[in-house]
Amino acid sequence: MICDSIITGFFSLCYLYQVFFIIYELIKRKRTTEKKKPSKLHSFGVIICARNEQSVIGGLIDSLKRQDYPEELIDIFVVADNCCDYTAKYAEASGATVFERQNQSLIGKGYALDFAFKNLFDKGIKHDAYLIFDADNLVDKDFVKEMNLKLCEGFNVLTSYRNSKNYGTNWITSGYSLSFIREATYLNKAREDLHLSAAISGTGFCVRREIIEKQGGWKHHLLTEDIEFTVDSVIQGEKFGISEKSILFDEQPVTFKSSWNQRLRWAKGFYQILGMYGGKLLKRIFKGSFTCYDFFMTLFPASAYSVYNLVKAIVECIYGFITFSGDLNPLKLAFNCLWPIISCFAIMYLIFFAMGLVTMITEHKVIRATKGQKIRSVFTYPLFMITYCPIAVVAIFKKVEWKPIPHSVNATIDDLENAKVK
């Protein structure tokens, strides 16, 4: 019991700062309506990595061409990466410059990004900054304008507000979506407000050209190249920001199998980064870097503590059945022995429920879903998050490779902007 209390207290203390993030943002919460004037209009190169994305690539390019920003300052480039469909043809027809890449040995978004940057630099094509997207994304008309304003504040790397194209499809899509919205509001926004570093999250981020030139292209090729780039940068003292008014709509996996495969890759990627950069993070932590502490705890599998509690509960349950002696009613006996497992799940459920509820209350106006879908998602969000527990365990032992996630939601930016948010 003493050992268990020590472990519980230790993990609770380690992650307590994230509760502070939420409280801080709730108290500070203020959406400014002040219209700022940019000190400079930056030129942007948009890079879209696409693999067999003919069904969605046109929608993203169309939303980029509708930006409330000078058209001559935005150039769109598509990397048709190992495609065997009409992605390149459709992207070119939509007005993008296409780089076709065929390489079956170096697979992953990191390699596609590096291919794009080297093509641009070799051709002498340079922009002030680059916007990185996945082909299934859509962006609102102010996305680039708001990114430009944040660049004018001095940030070198910026993430965006990651919303969803298909929030209301099922419990899986809403689980992803609520998680990303929570990340934008109660992690990345809090980090920036507290002068820490935000983290980029896969897509919808902005990087100044100087950063790419300094590292000689895109050098991060682990399974989660976005977090690898973030961690490598914060170790070197860089601070990322968030352009919370740059809204991106992302398509979430619909089936549990696709979700499992994607999150298994994320979990494995976190282990890879922890193994490669964990020592450097710890050195910076001992030198007083709270940002490095934040990302060390982000990489550390918090679900491991949940797995520990669950295993402990199962052991207690089995022990209770084996050692019981008496005339207790069988149903009551079963309940008493199963109580450790029930209470373990209940605690996890309530923690995630509280996170989802707070996020929904404060962010419900931006979510494209019906009132019923929003309410249901708060109750199913904990179930989605709990499924990370087996994923974290499997990722330790299983070899994981990058695999594309199929996309098919043909919603346009007009569909989303005109959707009635109930």
C-alpha positions in Angstrom: 0.0 0.0 0.0 2.8 2.4 0.9 4.6 1.7 -2.4 1.4 2.1 -4.3 0.7 5.4 -2.6 4.2 6.6 -3.5 3.9 5.7 -7.1 0.4 7.3 -7.4 1.6 10.5 -5.7 4.7 10.6 -7.9 2.7 10.3 -11.2 0.0 12.8 -10.0 2.7 15.3 -9.1 4.5 14.9 -12.4 1.4 15.7 -14.4 -0.2 18.3 -12.0 1.2 21.1 -14.2 -1.3 20.2 -17.0 -4.2 20.8 -14.5 -2.6 24.2 -13.9 -2.5 24.8 -17.7 -6.3 24.3 -17.8 -7.1 26.5 -14.8 -4.7 29.2 -16.1 -6.5 29.3 -19.5 -9.9 29.2 -18.0 -9.0 32.2 -15.8 -7.2 34.1 -18.5 -9.6 33.1 -21.2 -10.2 36.1 -23.4 -10.7 36.1 -27.2 -9.3 39.4 -28.5 -11.2 41.1 -31.3 -8.6 43.7 -31.9 -7.6 44.0 -35.5 -3.8 44.0 -35.8 -1.9 45.3 -38.8 1.1 43.2 -40.0 4.5 44.8 -40.1 5.3 42.7 -43.1 3.5 40.5 -45.6 5.6 37.3 -45.7 5.7 35.1 -48.8 4.6 31.5 -48.1 5.4 28.2 -49.8 2.7 25.7 -49.1 3.9 22.1 -49.1 1.4 19.3 -49.2 2.5 15.7 -48.8 0.1 13.4 -50.6 0.0 9.6 -51.2 -3.0 8.4 -53.3 -5.1 11.4 -52.2 -6.9 12.1 -55.5 -10.3 12.3 -53.7 -9.4 15.1 -51.3 -6.4 17.1 -52.7 -8.5 19.4 -54.8 -10.5 20.6 -51.8 -7.4 21.7 -49.9 -5.9 23.5 -52.8 -9.2 25.3 -53.4 -9.4 26.4 -49.8 -5.8 27.7 -50.1 -6.7 29.7 -53.2 -9.5 31.4 -51.3 -7.2 32.9 -48.7 -7.7 36.5 -47.6 -4.1 37.2 -48.4 -2.3 38.4 -51.5 -2.4 35.6 -54.0 1.1 36.4 -55.4 2.6 35.7 -52.0 1.3 32.1 -51.8 2.8 29.3 -53.9 1.4 25.7 -53.6 3.6 22.6 -54.0 2.4 19.0 -53.8 4.7 16.0 -53.3 2.9 13.1 -54.9 4.7 10.5 -52.8 4.7 6.9 -54.1 1.3 7.5 -55.7 -0.4 5.0 -58.0 -3.6 7.1 -58.6 -4.3 10.5 -60.2 -3.1 12.7 -57.2 -0.4 14.4 -59.3 -2.8 15.1 -62.2 -5.6 16.4 -60.0 -3.2 18.6 -58.0 -1.7 20.1 -61.2 -5.1 20.7 -62.6 -6.0 22.6 -59.4 -3.1 24.9 -59.9 -0.3 23.4 -57.8 3.3 22.7 -58.8 3.8 18.9 -58.4 6.9 17.0 -57.4 6.6 13.3 -58.0 8.6 11.0 -55.8 9.0 7.2 -56.1 11.0 5.6 -53.3 9.8 2.4 -51.7 12.8 2.1 -49.3 12.6 5.6 -47.6 8.9 5.8 -46.7 7.3 8.4 -44.5 6.3 12.1 -44.4 9.7 13.2 -43.2 11.3 11.9 -46.4 8.6 13.5 -48.6 9.2 16.9 -46.8 12.9 16.6 -47.3 12.4 15.8 -51.0 10.2 18.9 -51.4 12.6 21.3 -49.7 15.6 20.0 -51.7 13.7 20.4 -54.9 12.8 24.0 -54.0 16.3 25.0 -52.9 18.0 23.3 -55.9 15.7 25.4 -58.2 16.4 28.6 -56.2 12.8 28.9 -55.1 12.7 30.6 -51.7 9.9 31.9 -49.5 10.0 33.6 -46.2 8.2 30.7 -44.5 6.6 27.3 -45.4 3.1 26.0 -44.5 3.0 22.2 -44.1 -0.3 20.3 -44.7 -1.7 16.8 -45.2 -3.8 16.4 -48.3 -7.0 15.7 -46.4 -6.9 19.1 -44.7 -9.1 22.2 -45.4 -8.3 25.7 -44.1 -10.4 28.7 -43.3 -10.0 31.9 -45.4 -8.0 33.7 -42.7 -5.5 30.9 -42.1 -2.5 32.5 -43.9 -3.3 36.0 -42.8 -3.3 35.0 -39.1 -0.1 33.0 -39.5 1.5 36.1 -41.0 0.5 38.2 -38.0 2.0 35.7 -35.6 5.2 35.6 -37.7 5.4 39.3 -37.3 5.5 38.8 -33.5 8.8 37.0 -34.0 8.0 33.3 -33.9 10.0 31.0 -36.1 7.6 28.0 -35.9 3.9 28.0 -35.4 1.2 25.5 -35.0 -2.5 26.1 -35.7 -6.0 25.3 -34.3 -6.8 21.8 -35.4 -10.5 21.3 -35.9 -12.3 18.5 -37.7 -14.1 17.8 -41.0 -15.9 14.8 -39.6 -16.4 15.3 -35.8 -19.8 13.7 -35.7 -19.2 10.5 -37.7 -18.7 8.3 -34.7 -16.9 7.9 -31.3 -13.5 7.5 -32.9 -13.6 10.7 -35.0 -15.0 12.7 -32.1 -12.4 11.2 -29.8 -9.6 12.4 -32.1 -11.2 15.8 -32.7 -11.8 16.6 -29.0 -8.3 15.6 -28.2 -6.8 17.9 -30.9 -9.0 20.8 -29.8 -8.0 20.3 -26.2 -4.4 20.2 -27.3 -4.7 23.5 -29.1 -6.5 25.3 -26.2 -5.3 23.8 -23.0 -1.8 22.7 -23.9 -0.4 24.8 -26.8 -2.2 28.1 -26.0 -1.3 27.7 -22.3 2.3 27.0 -23.2 2.6 30.1 -25.3 0.8 32.3 -22.7 3.3 31.0 -20.1 6.3 31.7 -22.3 6.9 28.0 -22.9 7.0 26.2 -26.3 4.0 24.9 -28.1 4.3 21.7 -30.1 3.5 21.1 -33.8 1.0 18.3 -34.4 1.5 16.5 -37.7 -0.1 19.1 -40.0 -1.1 22.8 -40.3 2.2 24.2 -39.1 4.4 27.1 -40.3 8.2 27.1 -40.4 10.5 30.0 -41.3 12.9 29.3 -44.2 15.9 30.0 -42.0 15.1 27.0 -39.8 14.9 24.7 -42.7 18.1 26.0 -44.2 19.9 25.7 -40.8 19.1 22.0 -40.6 19.8 21.4 -44.3 16.3 20.4 -45.3 14.0 18.2 -43.3 16.2 15.9 -41.2 13.6 14.2 -39.0 12.5 10.8 -40.1 11.3 8.9 -37.1 7.7 7.6 -37.1 6.5 10.9 -35.5 8.6 13.4 -37.4 6.5 16.3 -36.1 7.2 15.7 -32.4 10.8 14.8 -33.2 11.3 18.2 -34.8 9.6 19.9 -31.8 11.8 18.1 -29.3 15.0 18.6 -31.2 14.2 22.3 -31.5 13.3 22.9 -27.9 16.5 21.2 -26.8 18.3 23.9 -28.8 16.3 26.6 -27.1 13.7 27.3 -29.8 10.1 28.3 -28.7 7.2 27.5 -30.9 3.9 29.5 -30.8 0.3 28.9 -31.8 -1.8 30.9 -34.3 -5.1 30.0 -32.6 -7.0 31.9 -35.3 -5.5 29.9 -38.1 -8.2 27.1 -38.2 -7.5 23.9 -39.9 -10.1 21.2 -40.6 -8.6 17.7 -40.5 -10.2 14.3 -41.5 -10.1 11.7 -38.7 -9.9 7.9 -39.2 -13.3 6.4 -39.1 -12.6 2.7 -38.3 -11.0 1.4 -35.1 -8.5 -0.6 -37.2 -7.2 2.5 -38.9 -7.2 4.4 -35.6 -5.3 1.6 -33.9 -2.6 1.5 -36.7 -2.2 5.3 -36.6 -2.0 5.6 -32.9 0.3 2.6 -32.7 2.7 4.5 -34.9 2.4 7.5 -32.7 3.1 5.5 -29.6 6.1 3.8 -31.2 7.3 7.1 -32.5 7.2 8.6 -29.0 9.3 5.7 -27.7 11.8 6.3 -30.5 12.1 10.0 -29.6 12.4 9.3 -25.9 15.2 6.8 -26.6 17.0 9.2 -29.0 16.4 12.6 -27.2 15.5 11.6 -23.6 19.0 12.1 -22.3 19.3 15.5 -23.8 15.9 16.5 -22.4 17.0 15.4 -18.9 20.2 17.5 -19.1 18.2 20.6 -20.0 15.7 19.8 -17.3 18.5 19.8 -14.7 19.6 23.1 -16.1 16.2 24.5 -15.3 14.2 24.1 -18.6 10.5 23.6 -17.8 9.8 23.4 -21.5 12.0 20.3 -21.7 10.3 18.9 -18.6 6.9 19.4 -20.3 8.0 17.5 -23.4 9.7 14.8 -21.5 6.4 14.1 -19.7 4.6 14.4 -23.0 6.8 11.6 -24.5 6.7 9.5 -21.3 3.9 7.0 -21.7 1.4 8.3 -19.1 -0.8 5.3 -20.1 1.9 3.1 -18.5 0.6 4.3 -15.1 -2.9 3.3 -16.2 -1.6 -0.1 -17.3 0.2 -0.5 -14.0 -3.1 0.3 -12.1 -5.1 -2.1 -14.3 -2.6 -5.0 -13.9 -2.5 -4.3 -10.1 -6.3 -4.4 -10.1 -6.4 -7.7 -12.0 -3.9 -9.3 -9.6 -6.0 -8.1 -6.6 -9.1 -9.5 -8.2 -7.5 -12.9 -8.8 -6.0 -12.9 -5.3 -9.5 -12.1 -3.9 -11.1 -15.1 -5.6 -8.3 -17.5 -4.6 -8.0 -16.6 -1.0 -11.7 -16.1 -0.2 -13.3 -18.4 2.3 -16.8 -18.0 3.6 -20.5 -18.0 2.7 -20.7 -14.7 0.9 -23.3 -14.5 -1.9 -21.6 -15.3 -5.2 -22.7 -12.1 -6.8 -21.4 -10.0 -3.9 -18.2 -12.0 -4.0 -17.7 -11.3 -7.7 -18.4 -7.6 -7.1 -16.0 -7.4 -4.2 -13.2 -9.1 -6.1 -13.9 -7.2 -9.3 -14.1 -3.8 -7.5 -10.4 -3.0 -8.0 -10.8 -3.3 -11.8 -14.1 -1.4 -11.8 -12.6 1.5 -9.7 -9.5 1.6 -11.9 -11.6 2.1 -15.0 -13.9 4.5 -13.2 -11.1 6.8 -12.2 -9.6 6.9 -15.7 -13.0 7.5 -17.1 -13.8 10.4 -14.8 -10.4 12.1 -15.4 -10.9 12.0 -19.2 -14.6 12.9 -18.9 -13.6 16.1 -17.0 -11.0 17.0 -19.7 -13.5 16.5 -22.4 -16.3 18.3 -20.6 -14.2 21.4 -20.0 -13.1 21.4 -23.6 -16.6 21.0 -24.9 -18.0 23.8 -22.7 -15.5 26.3 -23.8 -15.0 25.3 -27.4 -18.4 24.0 -28.5 -19.1 27.0 -30.8 -16.3 26.0 -33.2 -17.2 22.3 -33.5 -19.1 21.3 -36.6 -21.5 18.9 -35.2 -25.1 18.7 -33.8 -25.8 19.2 -30.2 -26.6 15.5 -29.7 -23.2 14.5 -31.3 -21.4 17.0 -29.0 -23.0 15.6 -25.9 -22.4 12.0 -26.8 -18.8 12.8 -27.6 -18.1 14.0 -24.1 -19.2 10.6 -22.8 -17.3 8.5 -25.4 -14.1 10.6 -25.3 -12.9 8.7 -22.1 -13.4 5.4 -23.9 -11.3 6.6 -26.8 -8.5 7.7 -24.5 -8.5 4.5 -22.5 -7.8 2.5 -25.7 -4.4 4.1 -25.6 -3.5 1.7 -22.8 -3.3 -1.5 -24.9 -1.8 0.6 -27.7 1.1 1.7 -25.5 1.8 -1.8 -24.4 1.7 -3.3 -27.9 3.9 -0.5 -29.3 6.7 -1.6 -26.9 7.0 -5.1 -28.6 5.6 -4.7 -32.1 7.6 -3.5 -35.1 5.7 -0.6 -36.6 6.1 1.0 -40.0 4.5 4.1 -41.5 1.3 3.3 -43.4 -1.0 5.7 -45.2 -4.5 6.4 -43.7 -7.3 6.4 -46.3 -9.2 9.6 -46.7 -12.6 10.0 -48.4 -14.5 12.9 -46.9 -15.2 15.2 -49.8 -16.5 18.2 -47.8 -15.5 21.6 -49.1 -14.5 24.6 -47.1 -17.9 26.1 -48.0 -19.6 23.1 -46.5 -17.8 23.6 -43.2 -17.9 27.4 -43.1 -21.7 27.3 -43.9 -22.4 24.4 -41.6 -24.9 25.3 -38.8 -23.1 24.9 -35.5 -25.9 23.9 -33.1 
